[in-house]
Amino acid sequence: MPHKRINGVNLYYEEAGQGEQTLLLIHGNVASSRWWDPMFDTLARTHRVVRVDLRGCGKSEAPGGNSVPQYSADVRALVQELGLQNVIAVGHSMGGAISMDIATVAPGLLKGMVLVNSAPAEGIVTPEERRPLIEQMIADRNLMKMSLAAVMPTAAQGELFEALVDDAMIAGPTCIPNYISLGETDYREALAATSLPTLIIYGDMDSLIALDMMERTQQAIPDSEMVLYEGIGHSPNVEAPERMVEDLLRFAARFA
């Protein structure tokens, strides 16, 4: 299994396909690169595709230091280590915040960005009174399963879903540092100064991210468009992978 020593941490990653463009798939909170399973092979037919387990997630090491800026630094270093060119970052949920961090800290690294039911550009604060429930969730697989079912309401069953629950339990210790970090991010001013083409995909049954958050994120990014997925929850990459592939390929064609 491929690992790279990045910023002192062994990160697991996978790459497939060929092409002048690279689709860099970045997963969200308490997740893993497995969230891209429904679309990874299809995308690899036409593009070089890379996905990574963030530190503390999946098959990567768990040394601590979990935060959006640290994940961004890890992913940027991986991009450079692999020599990736013409990179389009595709970030789901917290992975969207990581993508925005990359876009603002190292704007020359990306050709484009796709935000999938992303954490909003303004950041998102989790009320402290929810912390006890989160602590219970990351220690109880049944509670975690219920939580994941709520964020992928149209795909909360089957072998892949159970594997995603298992991966969420592995990544559980990163959850609280992640939500603290997400409450400290605000990329609106920096994004307004960029010209990075951006596609925003939003499943309108999202129980975590409200539509108005995504509308404000779109307003903060000059060259952006938003596509609504009606009847889909927080996880279009699992719930509507065929449609997402079509939209990703359409967006990537802008840079061909």
ABEGO torsion letter per residue (X at the ends): XBBBBBGGBBBBBBBBEBEABBBBBBBBBGBBAAAAAAAAAAAAAABBBBBBBBBGBEABBBAEGBBAAAAAAAAAAAAAAAGBBGBBBBBBEAAAAAAAAAAAABAAABABBBBBGBBBAAEBBBBAAAAAAAAAAAABAAAAAAAAAAABAAABBEAAAAAAAAAAAAAAAAAAAAAAAAAABBAAAAAAABABBBBBBBBAABAABBAAAAAAAAAABABBBBBBBBGBBABAAAABAAAAAAAAAAAAAAAX
